[in-house]
Amino acid sequence: MKWRVPFLDLSAQNEDVAHGIVCDIQKLQKRLTFIQDEEVAFFEREFAEFCGVAHCVGVGSGTDAIELTLRACGVDVHDEVILPANTFVATAAAVVRAGAQPILVDCDDDHLLIDVSAVTSSITERTSAVIPVHLYGQMVPSCNLLMMSERGLLVIEDAAQAHGASYEGISPGSLTTAAATSFYPSKNLGGYGDGGAVLTNSEVLTERVRKLGNHGALVKYEHDIVGFTSRLDSLQAVVLRHQLRRLSERTTQRRNAAERYNNLLKGAEGVRTPIVYHGGQSAWHLYVVRVKNRQLVRSRLSDVGIETMIHYPRPIHLTPAFTHLGYRRGDFPVAERAAAEVLSLPMFPGITVEQQEYVVDHLLRIIGSI
Ligand SMILES: *Cc1c(COP(=O)(O)O)cnc(C)c1O
């Protein structure tokens, strides 16, 4: 199907960088260092600088970034790790893969971010870490991150949707144990395949993550521990360096698009628009509204060529892979209601005024008619 307004159109932003990337890939083809090329180190340094943190370690994916950080911090089968029920499955999967016990908490109804008071009341003597998720591009406020560290928890931010986000000028990874991020192609900073990174101010953690992702060795054939194969490959680093140079400009385009949606939807009945914390600068990975009769609204939008998505149709505790955790429907009412109502509207750098007006015009018409 040819959409009048696709959910995500990466063609314009790909054209921007395509030529430069091809030239740098040709240079890489001459060097033949497809793993651990200098481009990886350059990207790590540039991205750390962009985020205002001391270190960045490239890994194989965003999920790996979370898992390796947990392992590098010594989290294991004896530990409980708190995370929100309203997130992508990868956050919970990383905890299970690290061998720890995921403890879910609800989100707050305004921002759909982790409920900090629920974190506090879920802490037991086994709790070692918490994973706040900067969902949809909005950072969990710094004061909340600090409150969690002050409770003695390792704080590992899931920043897979938050490249370019900040709160009072502070980016993910600056105040906490670490931030884990993903370079999956549809993220705000995306590669030509899978990739991820850990951002941290800790040199010790940096070395441990790097070792874990590189067969347990920092120096070739000096394997101190059993590790994994989880590195950011040279090809992705080439692509990401070009994408990173345009990230600020693209984030501004997303912010302008979000503001335009906010204005077009102002005062509209039957649509809840996203709320950003005072002091927060969302990266607007997604523009998520809430509506009743979501399925019907979505299919009517689809009939007029507007593609939408749902992030996410099920909270973690109602996802088959996590039923073993023993939670039930009703345990996290805010997350459950959100899962039934959220609707992600088309959002990407370069979305036009006409496209956004077309989306809002039809959305309001559909909601008014049902
Ligand atoms: C994309 C995403 C991940 C996982 O990243 P991968 O690179 O696909 O492993 C984790 N958490 C959130 C919130 C995400 O959006």
PDBQT file of the ligand as one rigid body, heavy atoms in Angstrom, charges set to zero:
ROOT
HETATM    1  C1  LIG A 401      14.569  -0.220  20.481  1.00  0.00    +0.000 C 
HETATM    2  C2  LIG A 401      14.489  -0.315  21.929  1.00  0.00    +0.000 A 
HETATM    3  C3  LIG A 401      15.301  -1.215  22.655  1.00  0.00    +0.000 A 
HETATM    4  C4  LIG A 401      16.128  -2.294  22.024  1.00  0.00    +0.000 C 
HETATM    5  O1  LIG A 401      17.032  -1.956  21.096  1.00  0.00    +0.000 OA
HETATM    6  P1  LIG A 401      17.592  -3.067  20.062  1.00  0.00    +0.000 P 
HETATM    7  O2  LIG A 401      18.721  -2.355  19.415  1.00  0.00    +0.000 OA
HETATM    8  O3  LIG A 401      16.468  -3.385  19.116  1.00  0.00    +0.000 OA
HETATM    9  O4  LIG A 401      18.011  -4.251  20.844  1.00  0.00    +0.000 OA
HETATM   10  C5  LIG A 401      15.234  -1.186  24.045  1.00  0.00    +0.000 A 
HETATM   11  N1  LIG A 401      14.416  -0.342  24.698  1.00  0.00    +0.000 NA
HETATM   12  C6  LIG A 401      13.606   0.518  24.042  1.00  0.00    +0.000 A 
HETATM   13  C7  LIG A 401      12.729   1.435  24.832  1.00  0.00    +0.000 C 
HETATM   14  C8  LIG A 401      13.598   0.553  22.644  1.00  0.00    +0.000 A 
HETATM   15  O5  LIG A 401      12.783   1.394  22.004  1.00  0.00    +0.000 OA
ENDROOT
TORSDOF 0
